[in-house]
Amino acid sequence: MIMRCCNDTYTRDVEGWRYPWGGPVTGASDLTLADLMAIDDVSCVDAISAIRPLTAAERRWLAGDRAARHEIVVHRNRQQATIGDLIVGMSAPELHVVLMLTVGDIAEAAGVSKATIDSYRYRGYLPEPQVVRGRTPLWARPIVRRWLATRPGSGWRSDLYVTSPAPTATAEPAGAN
């Protein structure tokens, strides 16, 4: 079973939470339905829906279909799992709102203007934000660090440069004429 979180930035497999490039997310832990319900007195469906859409198997399991437990991701052994053990997302220090980066922060780190970062975002050159608070997109620092290290260099325009073989010069034999 693979689960995705934060605009599909992170995935959870049997070994835990991972970045898109495969490395483990430092300090990541499972966020369970019990965690959400302890914060707010809401129904289990409402608690999950605030984080992500429910899968069909999760809906069946929450409705009492115990056979669906083999299709869902839970925190404990599937045979003993309760509704509170359903994993609904990831909790990690890098996702704390105080530590996340705004468009302005990314622009400063990249040495470009905020308008350039907005342009990258709308063209799909920047990874999707992990969270949006109000109208403010926020990125986790490790995601931005990875993007900065792997993005095309300053001034690179793929639409202007076509890769083609360099012309070869043909030498005329000496004394020809």
VENPEGI-V812464 format. One record per pair of residues at least 4 apart in sequence whose C-alpha atoms are under 7 Angstrom apart, sorted by the first residue. I is the first residue (numbers start at 1). J is the second residue. D is the distance in whole Angstrom. If there is no record, write none. Layout:
BEGIN
I&J&D  I&J&D
END
This chain:
BEGIN
1&13&6  1&73&7  2&11&7  2&12&5  2&13&5  3&11&5  3&12&5  3&13&7  4&8&5  4&10&6  4&11&4  4&12&6  5&9&6  5&10&5  5&11&6  5&89&6  5&90&7  6&10&7  6&130&5  6&131&6  7&128&7  7&130&6  9&19&7  9&20&6  9&130&7  10&17&6  10&18&6  10&19&5  10&20&6  11&17&6  11&18&5  11&19&7  12&16&5  12&17&4  12&18&6  13&17&7  17&24&6  17&25&6  17&28&6  18&22&6  18&23&5  18&24&4  18&25&5  19&23&5  19&24&6  19&25&6  27&92&6  27&93&6  28&90&7  28&91&6  28&92&4  29&90&6  29&91&5  29&92&6  30&87&6  30&89&6  30&90&5  30&91&6  31&35&6  31&87&6  31&88&6  31&89&5  31&90&5  31&91&6  32&36&7  32&84&6  32&85&6  32&86&5  32&87&4  32&88&5  32&89&7  33&37&6  33&44&7  33&48&7  33&84&5  33&85&6  33&86&6  33&87&6  33&88&6  34&38&6  34&84&4  34&85&7  35&39&7  36&40&7  36&47&6  37&41&6  37&42&6  37&44&7  37&47&7  42&46&6  42&47&6  43&47&6  44&48&6  45&49&6  46&50&6  48&52&6  48&54&7  48&88&6  49&53&5  49&54&7  54&58&6  54&59&6  55&59&6  56&60&6  57&61&6  57&68&6  57&71&6  57&72&6  58&62&6  58&72&6  59&63&6  60&64&7  60&65&5  60&68&6  61&65&5  61&66&6  61&68&5  61&69&6  62&83&7  68&72&7  69&78&6  73&86&6  73&87&6  74&78&7  74&81&7  74&85&5  74&86&4  74&87&5  75&85&5  75&86&6  75&87&6  76&81&6  76&85&6  77&81&6  81&85&6  94&99&6  94&100&7  94&140&6  94&141&7  95&99&7  95&100&6  95&140&6  96&100&7  100&138&6  100&139&5  100&140&5  100&141&6  101&105&6  101&106&6  101&138&5  101&139&5  101&140&6  101&141&7  102&106&6  102&137&6  102&138&5  102&139&7  103&107&6  103&114&6  103&117&6  104&108&6  104&114&6  105&109&6  106&110&6  107&111&6  107&112&5  107&113&5  107&114&5  107&117&6  108&112&6  110&148&7  112&116&6  113&117&7  114&118&6  115&119&6  116&120&6  117&121&6  118&122&6  119&123&6  120&124&6  120&125&5  120&126&5  121&125&6  121&126&5  129&137&6  129&138&5  129&139&5  130&138&6  130&139&5  130&140&7  131&137&6  131&138&5  131&139&7  132&136&5  132&137&4  132&138&6  133&137&6  139&143&7  139&144&7  140&144&7  141&145&6  142&146&6  143&147&6  144&148&6  145&149&6  146&150&6  147&151&6  152&156&6  157&161&7
END
